Amino acid sequence: QVQLVESGGGLVQAGGSLRLSCAVSGRAISSYDMGWFRQTPGKERDYVGRIRMSGMSTYYADSVKGRFTIPYDNAKKTVYLQMNSLKPEDTAVYYCAARVLSGNNYTYWGQGTQVTVSS
């Protein structure tokens, strides 16, 4: 069982930066992928990126590659989504999620946090 609590959303101007946090609790966290997703009204949830907790490899969607990173602070048991050079099209509700390495689907989800980028 994994619990995810997000924080850090808000309003930022285009070109600015914002960092989202996802506090992770539960056992065997190293056996999980931690993903970030985003969703705008009327659209499906889109994949943003993930970090593989065993080895800390990171992967990103093309739309955010070079602008977003996913660091992890082991002391705080927190996964971050560092967002730089933000664009208005990055406006969305952002979710962190977890899945076991052997699975396809993300099973655990945070509550979501709103990010709004003004032009």
Secondary structure, DSSP 8 states (H G I E B T S, - for coil): -EEEEEE--EEEETT--EEEEEEEEES-GGGEEEEEEEE-TTS--EEEEEEETTT--EEE-TTTTTTEE--EETTTTEEEEEE-S--GGG-EEEEEEEEETT-SS--EE---EEEEEE-
